[in-house]
Amino acid sequence: MPEHYTFDTSAQGPPRLIDVLAKEKSATIAMDAIMQSESLVRAISGDSTGFKNGLTLLLPTNEAFRQAGPTPENLELVMQRHFIPQVVSLKSMASGVTVASYEDAAVLRFWSEDGVVNVQADSREKAQVSGAGVQAGTGTYFLVNQLFT
């Protein structure tokens, strides 16, 4: 696997999502996977017309990758399922919104159960959404404990 992505410490101006994600130590494997896709790199860089309505990223943790087993052959498609080409707030997730992921790779259904926000990609196993969301540039990310393989 390639070395982990690092961000430019000499960059000026407000942070881009790509730079904030580079500091997320619990999701370095996901960041490495994202860096293998030109379209996903453009999305987290704030430089993609496919995300003109914003970006919500459900970032799988390193543990989610380990639990999923061997790296999926279709890694770019798997990661597209974690990208939502619009802003989805934690409040709307908890209220039960359903949205399409990037390139319609999956339908993501959110709901709240016992105070925990969950998401399910199509009929895959549900994942828990962690945190209130970290925003930078035109995107927000949340950690999830499942890889949508």
N, C-alpha and C positions, 0 to 999 in steps of 0.2 A: 504494500500500500504506500502511496506517496507521502511525503512529509506533510504535516498539518499546515493548513493555511495560516499565515500571519498577516496582520494588517499593517498599514503604513503609519508609523508613529509620527511622521513629520507632516501628515495631512492637515490642512487647515479648513475651518468652517465646521458646520454641524456634522455630527457623525452620520455616516450612511449605515444602513442595516448590515451590509457586508462587514463593516468594521466592528460593529457591536457583536455580531455573531462570532467573530474571530476570538472574542474574549470568553465565549461560553464554553467553559472547560468540560461540562457534562455532556456535550454534544459534538465532540471533535470528529467523530466518525461520520456523522451526518454532514458536517461542513466539508469534509473531504469528498463525500459523494456529490454534494452540490457543485463543488469546484470542477467536477468532470463534465458538467453540462453547460455549454455556452448560454443557452436560453435561461437557465436557472441562475447563473452568475449575473446575467444582465438584470434579472428580476430583483435580486437582492442588492444590486448596485444602484437601483432606482432608474434604470436606463432601458426599460422595456415597455413597448406599446401594449403588450398583452396584460399589463398591470396598471393601466392608466386610472383605474378606480381604486388603487391601493393594493396592498399585499398583506395577507395574513398567512403566516407560516407556522405550521404545526411541526416543530422541530423534534425529531426522535432523539432520545437520549442514547448515550453509548450503551447503556444497559439494554435498551430496546433492540439495538443491533445485535448484541451478544445473544439475547434470547431468541432472535429470529434465525440464528444458525448461520450457515455459509452466506456470503454476499450474493444477493440475487443477480441473475444474469441480466435482467432488465432493470438495472438500478436507476436509470434516468426516469423510466415510467413509474417506478416505486416512489421516487422522490417527488415527481409531479403530483402524486396523490396527496402530498403534504402541503402543497402550495395552493392558496385560495386567491383568485384575482380580484379581491375586493376586501374592504375592511369588515371584519366580523369581531364585534366587541365581546367581552366575556359575558356581559349582561344578555346579549342576544343569543349567545351559545347556551347559557343557562335556561333561557326561555324556550329553547327547542327549535332553533332555526335549522333549515336544510339548505345546503349550497353545493355547487359543483366545484371541483378542484380544477387546477390549471389543465387546459386542453381537454377538459371533461374526462380526465383519467379516472375519476370516481365521484360518486355522490356522497357527500359528508353530512351525516345527521348528528346533531348535537342534542343533548338533554342533560338535565341535572337530576341527580339521585343521591339522597342522603348528604346533601351539601357538596357533592363532588360533580364537576362538569365532565361529561363523557362525550366521546365522538366515535362514530362508527363509519368506516369507509366501505360503502356497498354492504356486503354481508360478511365482511371480515370481523375479526375479534374487536371488541370495543377497546378504546384507549382512554386513559384519564388525562385531562388537560390540567397542567400545573401552572400556577402563578396567575398574576393579573395581566400579564402581557408586557413585553418590553418593546417600546417604540423607538424607532430611529428612522430618519428620512421619511420615506413614504410607506414604510412597512412596520408591522408588529409581529413579534413571534411569541409563541407559547411552547413550552416543552410538553411532549407526550411520551407515554411509556410503552408504545407499540410502534412497530414499523409496519406500514400498510403494504405488505408484500402481495 
